Amino acid sequence: MLTVHYSLLTVLSFPNAKLNLGLYVTAKRPDGYHALETVFVPLPWADVLEVLPAPKGQLASDLLLTGRPIPGEVATNLCLKSYQLLKTDFPALPAVQMQLHKIVPIGAGLGGGSADAAFALRSLNDLFGLNLTTEQLESYARQLGADCAFFIQNTPRLALEKGDIFEPINLNLTGTACIVVYPGLHISTAQAFAGIVPQAPAQPLRAALAEPMASWRTTVFNDFEKSLAPTYPVLAELKQQLYAAGAAYASLSGSGSAVYGLFPGLAEAPALAWPSEYLVWRGML
């Protein structure tokens, strides 16, 4: 039986975004999903999530959403789904109150919603002392979304299959600065995959990323860039602007529409002027 000291317990966390270094769609799986090869890297652009026990007598969990508007009903939010998933295996789990302050743009290819779900699982595990292992938390996270499991360990990983099977990778981005530009385009997953012809990359991603960053421009690619370019020329334009500003490497993240540039240091990452409707993050990885 779980017991809770209601007056003291609360968990405050900061679900961060991610970047994709390279993204190859390598095959169509029998289950209808696509097999991927990509590297996920944590990005310190983060939401704020607070989880605490509900007042005594409150039977249902609730979620307060602030910050950027989130489409859909609150009941379908992945944070509440994380609670409901754990409640199935831990029937004595008390009701909770959650507040999610949304900062990371939605539909940008940055994994913000997946991070919220994973951090909710982690918070509930800590709040109620469930003692779930990393492997168990990742198993729950895989049931919520293809890339949710990445945010349990939240360190650079080579991701395969649906993006939920991980291998360690030796990737040192110490001192690397980043500019992320979100032009406000919402690109659906179905639309992004419509123009993709699955094939293996010319060079395995692990091998390409082992070379100096200066070489990535000609060896590390995101398959979605080519398929989306005819419909969304602004994506290629943003990428070229970042290269013109001195980026060592620039790319679309996920299926977009956020585009990022990597720079050797913050001093080399200029504070560029962008249209007012764009959302921009600039900082160190």
C-alpha positions, 0 to 999 in steps of 0.5 A, spaced: 500 500 500 502 506 498 502 512 503 503 519 502 505 525 506 501 530 503 504 536 506 511 535 503 511 532 497 512 535 490 516 534 484 518 540 479 521 538 473 523 541 466 522 537 460 527 538 455 526 538 448 531 534 443 534 535 436 535 529 431 543 529 428 541 525 422 535 522 420 534 516 415 528 512 414 531 505 412 525 501 411 517 500 412 515 495 418 510 490 418 506 493 423 505 500 419 511 504 422 517 506 419 524 503 421 529 509 423 536 511 424 537 517 428 541 520 434 537 524 439 541 529 443 538 533 449 536 540 447 535 545 454 529 548 451 524 546 456 517 546 459 516 546 466 512 540 470 509 540 477 506 534 480 504 533 487 498 529 491 491 531 490 488 534 496 485 528 501 478 526 498 480 528 491 479 522 487 480 524 480 487 527 477 487 533 474 492 537 469 492 545 469 495 547 462 499 554 462 503 557 457 503 556 449 496 553 447 496 545 447 491 543 441 486 537 444 482 536 450 486 536 457 484 529 458 488 526 452 494 530 454 500 525 455 501 527 462 495 525 464 496 518 460 502 517 464 498 517 470 493 513 468 498 508 465 501 507 472 495 507 475 493 500 471 499 497 475 499 501 481 491 501 483 493 504 490 496 510 486 493 516 489 490 522 485 495 528 483 495 535 481 499 537 475 501 543 472 504 544 465 507 550 463 508 549 455 514 553 452 517 548 447 513 549 441 508 544 439 509 540 432 516 542 431 520 536 431 523 537 438 519 532 442 516 536 447 510 532 448 514 526 448 518 529 454 512 531 458 510 524 458 517 521 460 518 527 465 511 525 468 513 518 469 519 520 472 516 525 477 510 520 479 516 514 480 519 519 485 513 522 488 510 515 490 517 511 491 515 506 486 522 504 485 521 503 477 528 501 474 530 505 468 528 499 463 521 499 466 520 506 465 522 506 458 517 500 457 512 505 460 514 510 456 514 506 449 507 505 450 506 513 450 509 514 444 515 512 439 520 517 442 518 518 449 523 513 452 529 517 450 527 522 455 528 517 461 535 517 460 535 523 456 543 523 454 545 522 447 543 515 444 543 512 437 535 510 436 533 505 431 527 501 429 521 506 431 526 511 434 525 507 441 531 502 441 537 505 443 544 504 443 550 508 446 554 513 442 560 516 443 558 524 442 562 529 445 558 536 444 561 540 450 562 547 448 557 547 442 552 552 441 546 552 438 540 556 434 533 553 433 528 557 429 521 554 429 517 558 423 511 556 425 509 551 420 505 545 423 507 539 419 503 532 420 507 526 421 503 523 415 505 529 410 512 528 412 512 521 411 508 521 404 514 523 400 519 518 403 522 512 399 525 508 405 533 506 404 539 505 408 544 511 408 550 511 404 554 511 410 552 509 417 550 514 422 555 512 427 561 512 423 559 519 420 558 522 426 565 520 429 568 525 424 569 532 425 563 536 425 565 540 419 564 534 415 557 533 417 554 538 412 556 533 406 555 526 410 549 527 415 542 528 412 535 528 414 531 524 409 525 529 411 528 535 408 528 533 401 521 530 401 518 537 404 522 542 400 518 543 394 512 544 399 516 548 404 522 552 401 522 556 407 526 550 411 531 550 406 532 557 406 533 557 414 538 552 413 542 556 408 541 562 413 544 558 419 550 556 414 551 563 412 551 565 419 557 561 421 554 554 423 558 548 422 552 544 421 545 545 420 539 541 419 531 540 420 530 536 426 525 530 426 520 531 421 520 539 422 519 544 422 524 547 427 531 548 423 537 548 427 545 550 427 550 548 431 556 553 432 563 552 435 561 556 441 556 561 443 560 567 441 560 564 434 552 563 434 550 570 432 543 573 435 540 574 428 534 577 426 528 573 425 521 575 423 517 576 429 512 570 428 518 565 429 520 562 435 528 562 436 532 558 442 539 560 442 544 557 447 549 551 449 548 544 448 
